[in-house]
Amino acid sequence: MTFHTLEDGQNGGYSRKFDSIELSRDLKNRPEALLNSLIHEAQHAIQNREGFASGANPAYWNRRMENGFDSRTAEERREGARLQEQYEQIRESDPQFVAAMEELNAMAPKVPRGKIDLNTWEQIVPDPPEWVRYDERRDQLEEQYGDRVWDWYSLRDSIDRNARNGGRMPTDLYRDTAGEIEARDTAKRRELTAQERRETSPDYGSEDTVFADSGDGYAIGKTTDNKPFVEVTGHPCGRAGGRLGEDRQGEPEEKVPQRHHRGEQRNSD
């Protein structure tokens, strides 16, 4: 273990590659923070040597999410499965209706609609032909199936929202990483008496715990609310470059098509 001048907010780090711990010189004047950081990083070293679940960092989970990792919680996954089961039940009971709606959905134009004056609802710019054809087909299906058309839109939107907008951000996944839960708990338990440790079960995580592949190193710091985070770099304290990954920006939300008839538009000046 060695002391170094680290970036602001960084308390230290553990390098798997060098099997070493580096701590911030600033910790020398903060004995409690020094001990907590040392124990946290020492637990990462134990994880490495014993083959336990390792730590991670927000940047790591950001990359995993960009590669398609399902960041939803267990409850969100259950809700997604429930919605999908509901959809499949509709398909089984009326395959012709679902096939017609999926065909209509595939017709949805990529070009914008025309424009209207929201004060008078007067058509200013006509719809492109693609939207005219789409509306005609939707009106035909609404005549045939009634409100079931809009119920289908609502269910599909719920399924899409669950898959697209559900889930945790990289910082949430870092918090729920098995190795980080263990390292935080190890530092926390040092403050317990022997009796309290016997009576207090370790934090084993929950159904939302995630597991990370091994990284090169883990650097512990603090967020603006004074809670720990870690940063993975080639070297645990960033001397080989690297920085915290930015959280994914939310994608624009798609909405259920508004219920309207031909001649009514959704865009305005």
VEXDRENTOR-176000 format. One line per field, with one value per residue (C-alpha): x, y, z; residue in one letter. Coordinates in nm, 3 decimals. Last residue first. Layout:
BEGIN
px: X, ...
py: Y, ...
pz: Z, ...
residuo: a, ...
***
This chain:
BEGIN
px: -4.657, -4.836, -4.785, -5.046, -5.290, -5.664, -5.779, -5.822, -5.950, -5.789, -5.677, -5.326, -5.071, -4.923, -4.607, -4.242, -4.005, -3.688, -3.385, -3.255, -2.888, -2.667, -2.469, -2.120, -1.828, -1.580, -1.236, -0.951, -0.579, -0.289, -0.234, -0.599, -0.584, -0.634, -0.416, -0.582, -0.888, -1.200, -1.365, -1.552, -1.832, -1.878, -2.149, -2.073, -2.382, -2.161, -2.013, -1.717, -1.409, -1.294, -1.070, -1.106, -0.862, -0.809, -1.164, -1.309, -1.652, -1.934, -2.222, -2.556, -2.765, -3.133, -3.259, -3.087, -2.744, -2.575, -2.526, -2.371, -2.603, -2.585, -2.598, -2.245, -2.115, -2.299, -2.136, -1.790, -1.861, -1.956, -1.755, -1.560, -1.894, -1.926, -1.597, -1.691, -2.039, -1.899, -1.664, -1.941, -2.190, -1.913, -1.829, -2.193, -2.265, -2.588, -2.426, -2.246, -2.577, -2.734, -2.443, -2.480, -2.852, -3.114, -3.387, -3.714, -3.724, -3.677, -3.798, -4.078, -4.169, -4.196, -4.424, -4.642, -4.661, -4.765, -5.040, -5.170, -5.166, -5.357, -5.617, -5.651, -5.734, -5.957, -6.170, -6.359, -6.251, -6.392, -6.450, -6.123, -5.950, -6.079, -5.985, -5.631, -5.606, -5.720, -5.491, -5.187, -5.268, -5.306, -4.987, -4.784, -4.944, -4.793, -5.043, -5.162, -5.004, -5.226, -5.527, -5.753, -5.778, -5.875, -5.639, -5.405, -5.346, -5.258, -4.947, -4.870, -4.728, -4.359, -4.188, -4.111, -4.449, -4.622, -4.688, -4.519, -4.772, -5.056, -4.912, -4.876, -5.237, -5.362, -5.159, -5.294, -5.653, -5.607, -5.438, -5.742, -5.724, -5.359, -5.245, -5.439, -5.275, -4.937, -4.988, -5.084, -4.774, -4.564, -4.713, -4.645, -4.288, -4.221, -4.364, -4.140, -3.841, -3.932, -3.958, -3.618, -3.467, -3.401, -3.044, -3.066, -2.716, -2.731, -2.375, -2.436, -2.559, -2.232, -2.032, -2.226, -2.183, -1.806, -1.816, -2.030, -1.775, -1.716, -1.630, -1.546, -1.736, -1.498, -1.199, -1.012, -0.718, -0.923, -1.201, -0.939, -0.786, -1.131, -1.173, -0.846, -0.985, -1.285, -1.072, -0.825, -1.101, -1.276, -0.949, -0.847, -1.194, -1.175, -0.816, -0.878, -0.551, -0.364, -0.660, -0.540, -0.245, -0.490, -0.462, -0.306, -0.360, -0.167, -0.225, -0.039, -0.296, -0.583, -0.514, -0.699, -0.792, -0.787, -0.978, -1.067, -1.277, -1.015, -0.766, -0.499, -0.174, -0.029, 0.005, 0.126, 0.000
py: 2.545, 2.224, 1.851, 1.596, 1.631, 1.602, 1.564, 1.190, 1.093, 1.119, 0.910, 1.003, 0.739, 0.593, 0.779, 0.730, 0.871, 1.036, 0.844, 0.921, 1.008, 0.730, 0.819, 0.948, 0.717, 0.808, 0.869, 0.696, 0.754, 0.537, 0.743, 0.695, 0.578, 0.207, 0.185, 0.080, 0.258, 0.163, 0.431, 0.364, 0.540, 0.617, 0.839, 1.198, 1.341, 1.494, 1.153, 1.013, 0.825, 0.468, 0.351, -0.002, -0.185, -0.387, -0.519, -0.865, -0.925, -0.774, -0.932, -0.772, -0.768, -0.693, -1.009, -0.879, -0.819, -1.047, -0.772, -0.950, -1.064, -0.867, -1.056, -1.193, -0.861, -0.679, -0.901, -0.840, -0.468, -0.301, -0.019, -0.260, -0.373, -0.067, -0.127, -0.488, -0.385, -0.142, -0.408, -0.671, -0.444, -0.338, -0.696, -0.783, -0.482, -0.307, 0.035, 0.009, -0.080, 0.233, 0.448, 0.299, 0.393, 0.136, -0.018, 0.071, 0.328, 0.112, -0.237, -0.125, 0.159, -0.080, -0.318, -0.032, 0.112, -0.224, -0.246, 0.103, 0.051, -0.276, -0.106, 0.155, -0.105, -0.294, 0.020, -0.081, -0.399, -0.362, 0.010, 0.065, -0.160, 0.043, 0.367, 0.234, 0.151, 0.497, 0.659, 0.472, 0.553, 0.923, 0.912, 0.778, 1.030, 1.321, 1.500, 1.841, 2.164, 2.419, 2.207, 2.412, 2.300, 2.664, 2.743, 2.448, 2.551, 2.228, 2.075, 1.777, 1.457, 1.394, 1.121, 0.780, 0.639, 0.368, 0.081, -0.176, -0.085, -0.157, -0.502, -0.561, -0.455, -0.690, -0.982, -0.913, -0.914, -1.233, -1.410, -1.363, -1.574, -1.673, -1.322, -1.177, -1.429, -1.340, -0.974, -1.057, -1.275, -0.985, -0.755, -1.005, -1.065, -0.691, -0.662, -0.946, -0.774, -0.449, -0.632, -0.793, -0.453, -0.354, -0.307, -0.550, -0.527, -0.433, -0.335, 0.030, -0.103, -0.291, 0.020, 0.229, -0.052, -0.025, 0.355, 0.341, 0.120, -0.247, -0.471, -0.840, -1.157, -1.382, -1.558, -1.575, -1.357, -1.101, -1.083, -1.044, -0.751, -0.594, -0.638, -0.457, -0.166, -0.125, -0.180, 0.087, 0.331, 0.288, 0.321, 0.636, 0.788, 0.735, 0.866, 1.188, 1.382, 1.098, 1.066, 1.363, 1.154, 0.954, 0.579, 0.326, -0.047, -0.314, -0.643, -0.506, -0.609, -0.623, -0.262, -0.129, 0.234, 0.542, 0.834, 1.011, 1.327, 1.557, 1.363, 1.170, 1.265, 0.931, 0.705, 0.346, 0.000
pz: -3.578, -3.491, -3.520, -3.420, -3.707, -3.754, -4.116, -4.087, -3.749, -3.408, -3.116, -3.033, -3.126, -2.807, -2.728, -2.803, -2.546, -2.660, -2.533, -2.191, -2.175, -2.060, -1.754, -1.821, -1.771, -1.503, -1.628, -1.808, -1.814, -1.711, -1.398, -1.310, -0.951, -1.005, -1.316, -1.639, -1.508, -1.315, -1.107, -0.786, -0.600, -0.236, -0.087, 0.008, -0.163, -0.433, -0.500, -0.316, -0.425, -0.453, -0.734, -0.863, -1.084, -1.399, -1.415, -1.352, -1.500, -1.302, -1.112, -1.043, -0.723, -0.787, -0.616, -0.307, -0.160, 0.089, 0.346, 0.644, 0.923, 1.245, 1.577, 1.569, 1.440, 1.718, 1.981, 1.839, 1.837, 1.515, 1.357, 1.139, 0.994, 0.771, 0.594, 0.522, 0.411, 0.159, 0.020, 0.004, -0.171, -0.408, -0.500, -0.563, -0.785, -0.676, -0.617, -0.952, -1.117, -0.970, -1.090, -1.438, -1.449, -1.363, -1.568, -1.729, -2.005, -2.313, -2.222, -1.991, -2.226, -2.520, -2.333, -2.209, -2.562, -2.701, -2.438, -2.514, -2.891, -2.849, -2.628, -2.900, -3.165, -2.920, -2.906, -3.218, -3.400, -3.753, -3.771, -3.586, -3.837, -4.129, -3.952, -3.904, -4.275, -4.378, -4.124, -4.258, -4.619, -4.539, -4.332, -4.624, -4.861, -4.662, -4.441, -4.553, -4.423, -4.254, -4.155, -3.932, -3.571, -3.494, -3.208, -3.262, -3.623, -3.796, -3.943, -4.166, -4.024, -3.998, -4.206, -4.058, -4.153, -3.947, -4.191, -3.963, -3.695, -3.936, -4.008, -3.636, -3.590, -3.864, -3.725, -3.378, -3.503, -3.707, -3.417, -3.191, -2.875, -2.913, -3.005, -2.712, -2.480, -2.628, -2.540, -2.182, -2.154, -2.281, -2.018, -1.740, -1.864, -1.862, -1.511, -1.394, -1.552, -1.378, -1.045, -1.097, -1.170, -1.528, -1.646, -1.938, -2.089, -2.457, -2.545, -2.449, -2.115, -2.062, -2.148, -1.896, -1.644, -1.670, -1.653, -1.338, -1.160, -1.079, -0.786, -0.797, -0.707, -0.512, -0.669, -0.341, -0.445, -0.634, -0.376, -0.103, -0.293, -0.328, 0.047, 0.101, -0.099, 0.132, 0.443, 0.333, 0.242, 0.578, 0.769, 0.587, 0.622, 0.998, 1.016, 0.823, 0.815, 0.644, 0.406, 0.203, 0.088, -0.118, -0.102, -0.339, -0.299, -0.486, -0.661, -0.965, -1.227, -0.981, -0.886, -0.581, -0.542, -0.325, -0.184, -0.507, -0.467, -0.609, -0.818, -0.635, -0.467, -0.367, -0.063, -0.092, 0.000
residuo: d, s, n, r, q, e, g, r, h, h, r, q, p, v, k, e, e, p, e, g, q, r, d, e, g, l, r, g, g, a, r, g, c, p, h, g, t, v, e, v, f, p, k, n, d, t, t, k, g, i, a, y, g, d, g, s, d, a, f, v, t, d, e, s, g, y, d, p, s, t, e, r, r, e, q, a, t, l, e, r, r, k, a, t, d, r, a, e, i, e, g, a, t, d, r, y, l, d, t, p, m, r, g, g, n, r, a, n, r, d, i, s, d, r, l, s, y, w, d, w, v, r, d, g, y, q, e, e, l, q, d, r, r, e, d, y, r, v, w, e, p, p, d, p, v, i, q, e, w, t, n, l, d, i, k, g, r, p, v, k, p, a, m, a, n, l, e, e, m, a, a, v, f, q, p, d, s, e, r, i, q, e, y, q, e, q, l, r, a, g, e, r, r, e, e, a, t, r, s, d, f, g, n, e, m, r, r, n, w, y, a, p, n, a, g, s, a, f, g, e, r, n, q, i, a, h, q, a, e, h, i, l, s, n, l, l, a, e, p, r, n, k, l, d, r, s, l, e, i, s, d, f, k, r, s, y, g, g, n, q, g, d, e, l, t, h, f, t, m
***
